[in-house]
Amino acid sequence: MAILCIWLSIIIGLSTTIMSSLANAEVISIEALADATIYAGQVNNSDGANPGLYVGTNGQGFTHRGLITFDIAGNVPAGSTITDVQLTLTLAQVAGSSGMPGQGDQTPRPISLYSLTNSWGEGITGAGHTSLGGTGEGFPANSGDATWNARSYPSVLWTTAGGDHATTASAALTVGSTFFSKQTWSSTPALVSDVQGWLQNPAGNFGWELINSDETNLKTYRAFFTREYSDSTVHPQLQITYLTPVPVPAAMWLFGSGVAAMVGLVRRQVWRSGFSTEVTIFPSPS
């Protein structure tokens, strides 16, 4: 009986060690790999290198949508399990404010993230601008840029103008009007699933499209700082929590499995009679 207790203690100890290792989560924050705005009012314009990402309508009622992607496979170890995802953008402007805090659209606007289903080009259109002023409609696209009609201007078109994306949003956030405020789309099962899928299949990682819930009324847009803005503290950030795969030697698994089988199949009868021990693995036929 004492020997059996020792074996059980070993098994429990090994299991505890393995589970403890698995429970140690890693948390990283990564910057956007690419971000851009596409414009319904200027279907051949782009702004992949602009400091602002626009989402919603302008004063003419034309819709803007944002595209953003992150390098998941290059930052998270292969085989990891994603447990939490948070996207943080910093608000730079609101529609109608002319860049003045406290002015313009003060109505909170729900903005959703939709997983993109096709690749797109960021390009360098708009490079050299250090502020958002004068960039709200983008600039004539260069070859390979994403526009409202094309995911790679001029000839590779979206299946649906305005971006090819999932029909259901992965996450949503109501965004206010306070300049330089951090806006975080908190983890949802769909958001975690997106990132897990991109880790397992990097070739299918096209990022998210940001869409304002109000693309009908005038002046609903929110502008966020992009990765090109001069102040890196306001760049887009994706925080990922994940569990890394823990390598366990095959011998350990065989050892644990063997002992577990012994516990289930072996019947011990131990008695003190000349220190003899009878071990019965299978019952004798009656």
SELODO-548620 format. One record per residue (C-alpha): residue number from 1; x, y, z. Coordinates in nm, 4 decimals. Each point is the difference from the previous one (the first is absolute). Example, Ala and Ser with C-alpha at 12.3 -4.5 7.8 and 13.67 -1.06 7.14 Angstrom:
2
+-----+----------+----------+----------+
:   n :       c1 :       c2 :       c3 :
+-----+----------+----------+----------+
:   1 :   1.2300 :  -0.4500 :   0.7800 :
:   2 :   0.1370 :   0.3440 :  -0.0660 :
+-----+----------+----------+----------+
***
This chain:
286
+-----+----------+----------+----------+
:   n :       c1 :       c2 :       c3 :
+-----+----------+----------+----------+
:   1 :   0.0000 :   0.0000 :   0.0000 :
:   2 :   0.2871 :   0.2355 :   0.0792 :
:   3 :   0.1489 :  -0.0641 :  -0.3445 :
:   4 :  -0.3324 :   0.0823 :  -0.1671 :
:   5 :  -0.0197 :   0.3267 :   0.1946 :
:   6 :   0.3489 :   0.0932 :  -0.1169 :
:   7 :  -0.0955 :  -0.0633 :  -0.3639 :
:   8 :  -0.3143 :   0.2099 :   0.0378 :
:   9 :   0.1978 :   0.2841 :   0.1574 :
:  10 :   0.2383 :   0.0000 :  -0.2946 :
:  11 :  -0.2862 :   0.0137 :  -0.2498 :
:  12 :  -0.1702 :   0.2869 :   0.1834 :
:  13 :   0.3286 :   0.1897 :   0.0247 :
:  14 :   0.0700 :  -0.0311 :  -0.3707 :
:  15 :  -0.3541 :   0.1047 :  -0.0915 :
:  16 :   0.0194 :   0.3029 :   0.2277 :
:  17 :   0.3301 :   0.1087 :  -0.1547 :
:  18 :  -0.1320 :  -0.0303 :  -0.3538 :
:  19 :  -0.3248 :   0.1860 :   0.0744 :
:  20 :   0.1915 :   0.2718 :   0.1828 :
:  21 :   0.2186 :   0.0523 :  -0.3060 :
:  22 :  -0.3009 :   0.0170 :  -0.2287 :
:  23 :  -0.1638 :   0.2610 :   0.2233 :
:  24 :   0.2848 :   0.2501 :  -0.0436 :
:  25 :  -0.1437 :   0.2369 :  -0.2617 :
:  26 :   0.2099 :   0.2358 :  -0.2094 :
:  27 :  -0.1211 :   0.3498 :  -0.0878 :
:  28 :   0.1399 :   0.2056 :  -0.2874 :
:  29 :  -0.0957 :   0.3250 :  -0.1724 :
:  30 :   0.0776 :   0.0417 :  -0.3673 :
:  31 :  -0.0292 :   0.2959 :  -0.2320 :
:  32 :  -0.1993 :  -0.0032 :  -0.3231 :
:  33 :   0.1678 :  -0.1506 :  -0.3032 :
:  34 :  -0.2132 :   0.2095 :  -0.2369 :
:  35 :  -0.2924 :   0.2444 :   0.0192 :
:  36 :  -0.1889 :   0.2054 :  -0.2566 :
:  37 :  -0.3283 :   0.1781 :  -0.0746 :
:  38 :  -0.2239 :  -0.0550 :  -0.3016 :
:  39 :  -0.2433 :   0.2671 :  -0.1210 :
:  40 :  -0.3455 :  -0.0439 :  -0.1565 :
:  41 :   0.0035 :   0.3641 :  -0.1153 :
:  42 :   0.3414 :  -0.0308 :  -0.1659 :
:  43 :   0.0039 :  -0.3580 :  -0.1251 :
:  44 :   0.3490 :   0.0300 :  -0.1520 :
:  45 :   0.1604 :   0.1615 :   0.3027 :
:  46 :   0.2061 :  -0.1639 :   0.2724 :
:  47 :   0.2102 :   0.1047 :   0.2993 :
:  48 :   0.2133 :  -0.2927 :   0.1180 :
:  49 :   0.2717 :   0.2307 :   0.1346 :
:  50 :  -0.2258 :   0.2627 :   0.1554 :
:  51 :   0.0047 :   0.0682 :   0.3767 :
:  52 :  -0.3787 :  -0.0507 :   0.0282 :
:  53 :  -0.2405 :  -0.2933 :  -0.0368 :
:  54 :  -0.3557 :   0.1204 :  -0.0771 :
:  55 :  -0.3195 :  -0.1929 :   0.0802 :
:  56 :  -0.3460 :   0.1442 :  -0.0772 :
:  57 :  -0.1462 :   0.2785 :  -0.2129 :
:  58 :   0.1274 :   0.3472 :  -0.0811 :
:  59 :  -0.1909 :   0.3268 :  -0.0528 :
:  60 :  -0.1162 :  -0.1131 :  -0.3450 :
:  61 :  -0.1261 :  -0.3306 :   0.1332 :
:  62 :   0.2723 :  -0.2053 :  -0.1672 :
:  63 :   0.1078 :  -0.3103 :   0.1874 :
:  64 :   0.3522 :  -0.0753 :   0.1210 :
:  65 :   0.1129 :  -0.3423 :   0.1246 :
:  66 :   0.3220 :  -0.1063 :   0.1674 :
:  67 :   0.2180 :  -0.3028 :  -0.0724 :
:  68 :   0.2513 :  -0.1328 :   0.2508 :
:  69 :   0.2094 :  -0.3130 :   0.0400 :
:  70 :   0.2605 :  -0.1388 :   0.2405 :
:  71 :   0.2756 :  -0.2577 :  -0.0420 :
:  72 :  -0.1251 :  -0.2781 :   0.2283 :
:  73 :   0.2179 :  -0.2917 :  -0.1136 :
:  74 :   0.3133 :   0.2143 :   0.0205 :
:  75 :  -0.0590 :   0.0840 :   0.3661 :
:  76 :  -0.1831 :  -0.2955 :   0.1589 :
:  77 :   0.1655 :  -0.3454 :   0.0131 :
:  78 :  -0.1536 :  -0.2585 :  -0.2319 :
:  79 :  -0.2348 :  -0.2390 :   0.1785 :
:  80 :  -0.0953 :   0.2512 :   0.2691 :
:  81 :  -0.3542 :   0.0314 :   0.1282 :
:  82 :  -0.1422 :   0.3537 :  -0.0135 :
:  83 :  -0.2072 :   0.0832 :   0.3089 :
:  84 :  -0.0533 :   0.3771 :  -0.0163 :
:  85 :   0.0225 :   0.2735 :  -0.2663 :
:  86 :  -0.0361 :   0.3766 :   0.0376 :
:  87 :   0.0350 :   0.2606 :  -0.2740 :
:  88 :   0.0824 :   0.3544 :   0.1129 :
:  89 :  -0.0151 :   0.3066 :  -0.2239 :
:  90 :   0.0472 :   0.3626 :   0.1039 :
:  91 :  -0.2642 :   0.2520 :  -0.1053 :
:  92 :   0.1485 :   0.2852 :  -0.2008 :
:  93 :  -0.3036 :   0.1870 :  -0.1354 :
:  94 :  -0.3769 :  -0.0021 :  -0.0401 :
:  95 :  -0.2040 :   0.1111 :  -0.2994 :
:  96 :  -0.0662 :   0.3725 :  -0.0229 :
:  97 :   0.2555 :   0.0963 :   0.2650 :
:  98 :   0.2671 :   0.1454 :  -0.2321 :
:  99 :   0.2453 :  -0.1545 :   0.2418 :
: 100 :  -0.1302 :   0.2007 :   0.2969 :
: 101 :  -0.0700 :  -0.2014 :   0.3193 :
: 102 :  -0.3555 :   0.0306 :   0.1248 :
: 103 :  -0.1314 :   0.0962 :  -0.3438 :
: 104 :  -0.1783 :  -0.1989 :  -0.2690 :
: 105 :  -0.2041 :  -0.3176 :   0.0380 :
: 106 :  -0.0530 :  -0.0762 :   0.3689 :
: 107 :  -0.2347 :  -0.2972 :  -0.0468 :
: 108 :   0.1680 :  -0.3279 :   0.1024 :
: 109 :   0.0402 :  -0.2222 :  -0.3056 :
: 110 :   0.0059 :  -0.3825 :   0.0057 :
: 111 :   0.2859 :  -0.1287 :  -0.2142 :
: 112 :   0.0379 :  -0.3695 :  -0.0796 :
: 113 :   0.2862 :  -0.2248 :  -0.1078 :
: 114 :  -0.0667 :  -0.2386 :  -0.2882 :
: 115 :   0.2502 :  -0.2656 :  -0.0995 :
: 116 :   0.1188 :   0.0670 :  -0.3562 :
: 117 :  -0.0198 :  -0.2870 :  -0.2462 :
: 118 :   0.2351 :   0.1325 :  -0.2700 :
: 119 :   0.3478 :   0.1506 :  -0.0125 :
: 120 :   0.0571 :   0.3729 :  -0.0522 :
: 121 :   0.2872 :   0.2424 :  -0.0504 :
: 122 :   0.1056 :   0.2744 :   0.2361 :
: 123 :   0.2377 :   0.1886 :  -0.2304 :
: 124 :   0.1713 :   0.3313 :   0.0703 :
: 125 :  -0.2681 :   0.2423 :  -0.1207 :
: 126 :  -0.0096 :   0.3086 :   0.2226 :
: 127 :   0.3550 :  -0.0402 :   0.1286 :
: 128 :   0.1514 :   0.3144 :   0.1463 :
: 129 :  -0.3069 :   0.1290 :   0.1823 :
: 130 :   0.0690 :   0.0565 :   0.3682 :
: 131 :  -0.3535 :   0.0955 :   0.1078 :
: 132 :  -0.3538 :  -0.1009 :  -0.0946 :
: 133 :  -0.0836 :   0.3407 :  -0.1466 :
: 134 :  -0.0833 :  -0.0251 :  -0.3686 :
: 135 :   0.0197 :  -0.3787 :  -0.0146 :
: 136 :  -0.3668 :  -0.0873 :   0.0554 :
: 137 :  -0.0723 :  -0.0939 :  -0.3628 :
: 138 :   0.3301 :  -0.1709 :  -0.0758 :
: 139 :   0.2000 :   0.0452 :  -0.3190 :
: 140 :   0.0092 :  -0.1569 :  -0.3474 :
: 141 :   0.0991 :  -0.3620 :   0.0464 :
: 142 :   0.3249 :  -0.1526 :  -0.1141 :
: 143 :   0.0242 :  -0.3443 :  -0.1538 :
: 144 :  -0.0747 :  -0.2690 :   0.2599 :
: 145 :  -0.1841 :   0.2264 :   0.2458 :
: 146 :  -0.3341 :  -0.0911 :   0.1529 :
: 147 :  -0.2883 :   0.2210 :  -0.1122 :
: 148 :  -0.3791 :  -0.0200 :   0.0310 :
: 149 :  -0.0270 :  -0.2026 :  -0.3199 :
: 150 :   0.3377 :  -0.1754 :  -0.0128 :
: 151 :   0.1922 :  -0.1977 :   0.2565 :
: 152 :   0.3080 :   0.0492 :  -0.2192 :
: 153 :  -0.0426 :   0.3045 :  -0.2217 :
: 154 :  -0.0842 :   0.0177 :  -0.2845 :
: 155 :  -0.0885 :  -0.3447 :  -0.1281 :
: 156 :  -0.0448 :  -0.2416 :   0.2962 :
: 157 :  -0.3485 :   0.0827 :   0.1233 :
: 158 :  -0.1853 :  -0.0821 :   0.3168 :
: 159 :  -0.2790 :  -0.2501 :  -0.0558 :
: 160 :  -0.2234 :   0.2599 :   0.1663 :
: 161 :   0.0939 :   0.3675 :  -0.0221 :
: 162 :   0.0904 :   0.1337 :   0.3423 :
: 163 :   0.1890 :  -0.3116 :   0.1108 :
: 164 :  -0.0551 :  -0.3750 :   0.0211 :
: 165 :  -0.0737 :  -0.0974 :   0.3589 :
: 166 :  -0.1899 :  -0.2435 :   0.2202 :
: 167 :  -0.3719 :   0.0607 :   0.0332 :
: 168 :   0.0120 :   0.0031 :   0.3814 :
: 169 :   0.2122 :   0.2395 :   0.2051 :
: 170 :   0.2706 :  -0.1476 :   0.2199 :
: 171 :  -0.0249 :   0.2831 :   0.2543 :
: 172 :  -0.1617 :   0.3417 :   0.0444 :
: 173 :   0.0765 :   0.3118 :   0.2022 :
: 174 :  -0.1864 :   0.3261 :   0.0497 :
: 175 :   0.2530 :   0.2783 :  -0.0565 :
: 176 :  -0.0440 :   0.3417 :   0.1559 :
: 177 :   0.1573 :   0.3309 :  -0.0981 :
: 178 :   0.2917 :   0.0601 :   0.2411 :
: 179 :   0.3188 :   0.0673 :  -0.1937 :
: 180 :   0.2988 :  -0.2217 :   0.0858 :
: 181 :  -0.2213 :  -0.2417 :   0.1940 :
: 182 :   0.0874 :  -0.3681 :  -0.0224 :
: 183 :  -0.2731 :  -0.2085 :  -0.1604 :
: 184 :   0.0190 :  -0.3732 :   0.0678 :
: 185 :  -0.2028 :  -0.2723 :  -0.1677 :
: 186 :  -0.0055 :  -0.2625 :   0.2746 :
: 187 :   0.0395 :  -0.3698 :  -0.0506 :
: 188 :  -0.2911 :  -0.1998 :  -0.1400 :
: 189 :  -0.0120 :  -0.3659 :  -0.1064 :
: 190 :  -0.0103 :   0.1143 :  -0.3630 :
: 191 :   0.2991 :   0.2321 :   0.0436 :
: 192 :   0.2000 :  -0.2806 :   0.1629 :
: 193 :  -0.1069 :  -0.2356 :  -0.2785 :
: 194 :   0.1203 :   0.2464 :  -0.2649 :
: 195 :   0.3471 :   0.0264 :   0.1500 :
: 196 :   0.0242 :  -0.3736 :   0.0691 :
: 197 :  -0.0898 :  -0.0672 :  -0.3618 :
: 198 :   0.2617 :   0.2460 :  -0.1272 :
: 199 :   0.2637 :  -0.1643 :   0.2172 :
: 200 :  -0.0826 :  -0.3411 :  -0.1425 :
: 201 :  -0.0387 :   0.1281 :  -0.3562 :
: 202 :   0.2146 :   0.3126 :  -0.0556 :
: 203 :  -0.0864 :   0.0056 :  -0.3716 :
: 204 :  -0.3609 :   0.0720 :   0.0969 :
: 205 :   0.0827 :   0.2945 :   0.2252 :
: 206 :  -0.1517 :   0.3067 :  -0.1658 :
: 207 :  -0.0864 :   0.1836 :   0.3211 :
: 208 :  -0.3181 :   0.1908 :   0.0812 :
: 209 :  -0.2151 :   0.2619 :  -0.1634 :
: 210 :  -0.1315 :   0.2738 :   0.2308 :
: 211 :  -0.3552 :   0.1061 :  -0.0852 :
: 212 :  -0.2048 :   0.2742 :   0.1665 :
: 213 :  -0.3585 :  -0.1056 :   0.0784 :
: 214 :  -0.1258 :   0.3305 :  -0.1461 :
: 215 :   0.1025 :   0.0291 :  -0.3632 :
: 216 :  -0.3136 :   0.1977 :  -0.0878 :
: 217 :  -0.0011 :   0.3267 :   0.1956 :
: 218 :   0.2491 :   0.2806 :  -0.0574 :
: 219 :   0.3166 :   0.0385 :   0.2070 :
: 220 :   0.0180 :  -0.3215 :   0.2006 :
: 221 :   0.3627 :  -0.0942 :  -0.0557 :
: 222 :   0.2655 :  -0.0640 :   0.2588 :
: 223 :   0.3671 :   0.0311 :  -0.0940 :
: 224 :   0.2668 :  -0.2029 :   0.1788 :
: 225 :   0.3758 :   0.0371 :  -0.0072 :
: 226 :   0.1751 :  -0.2471 :  -0.2283 :
: 227 :   0.3364 :  -0.1707 :   0.0257 :
: 228 :   0.1470 :   0.2812 :  -0.2139 :
: 229 :  -0.0714 :   0.2738 :   0.2553 :
: 230 :   0.3144 :   0.1517 :   0.1508 :
: 231 :  -0.0900 :  -0.0797 :   0.3622 :
: 232 :   0.0360 :  -0.3773 :   0.0447 :
: 233 :  -0.1918 :   0.0054 :   0.3303 :
: 234 :  -0.3266 :   0.0452 :  -0.1921 :
: 235 :   0.0622 :  -0.2616 :  -0.2677 :
: 236 :  -0.2510 :  -0.2863 :  -0.0353 :
: 237 :   0.0743 :  -0.2830 :   0.2417 :
: 238 :  -0.1255 :  -0.3567 :   0.0138 :
: 239 :   0.0388 :  -0.1672 :   0.3390 :
: 240 :   0.0018 :  -0.3792 :  -0.0153 :
: 241 :  -0.0059 :  -0.2448 :   0.2902 :
: 242 :   0.0991 :  -0.3539 :  -0.0882 :
: 243 :   0.1100 :  -0.3327 :   0.1438 :
: 244 :   0.3104 :  -0.1462 :  -0.1575 :
: 245 :   0.0233 :  -0.3719 :  -0.0769 :
: 246 :   0.1992 :  -0.1795 :   0.2713 :
: 247 :   0.2284 :  -0.2759 :  -0.1334 :
: 248 :  -0.0375 :  -0.3164 :   0.2055 :
: 249 :   0.2457 :  -0.2884 :  -0.0591 :
: 250 :  -0.1622 :  -0.3091 :  -0.1436 :
: 251 :   0.1429 :  -0.2055 :   0.2815 :
: 252 :  -0.1943 :   0.2037 :   0.2541 :
: 253 :  -0.3261 :  -0.0669 :  -0.1806 :
: 254 :   0.0774 :  -0.3706 :  -0.0324 :
: 255 :   0.0953 :  -0.0148 :   0.3648 :
: 256 :  -0.3196 :   0.1718 :   0.1129 :
: 257 :  -0.2180 :  -0.2080 :  -0.2315 :
: 258 :   0.1612 :  -0.3237 :   0.1139 :
: 259 :  -0.0428 :   0.0754 :   0.3654 :
: 260 :  -0.3595 :   0.1109 :  -0.0538 :
: 261 :  -0.0712 :  -0.3273 :  -0.1739 :
: 262 :   0.1576 :  -0.1927 :   0.2848 :
: 263 :  -0.2186 :   0.1794 :   0.2498 :
: 264 :  -0.3094 :  -0.0859 :  -0.1999 :
: 265 :   0.0789 :  -0.3643 :  -0.0721 :
: 266 :   0.2107 :  -0.1275 :   0.2869 :
: 267 :  -0.1536 :  -0.1340 :   0.3189 :
: 268 :   0.2458 :  -0.0269 :   0.2851 :
: 269 :  -0.0391 :  -0.2134 :   0.2967 :
: 270 :   0.2732 :   0.0582 :   0.2488 :
: 271 :   0.0277 :  -0.1775 :   0.3287 :
: 272 :   0.2699 :  -0.0580 :   0.2518 :
: 273 :   0.0766 :  -0.3674 :  -0.0097 :
: 274 :   0.3668 :  -0.0472 :  -0.0420 :
: 275 :   0.0008 :   0.3354 :  -0.1906 :
: 276 :  -0.1591 :  -0.1693 :  -0.2996 :
: 277 :  -0.2041 :   0.1984 :  -0.2543 :
: 278 :  -0.2524 :  -0.1350 :  -0.2446 :
: 279 :  -0.0676 :   0.2066 :  -0.3103 :
: 280 :  -0.3032 :  -0.0840 :  -0.2107 :
: 281 :  -0.0158 :   0.1819 :  -0.3335 :
: 282 :  -0.3055 :  -0.1763 :  -0.1349 :
: 283 :  -0.2459 :  -0.2072 :   0.2065 :
: 284 :   0.0434 :  -0.3748 :  -0.0284 :
: 285 :  -0.2810 :  -0.1827 :  -0.1800 :
: 286 :  -0.2502 :  -0.1438 :   0.2454 :
+-----+----------+----------+----------+
***
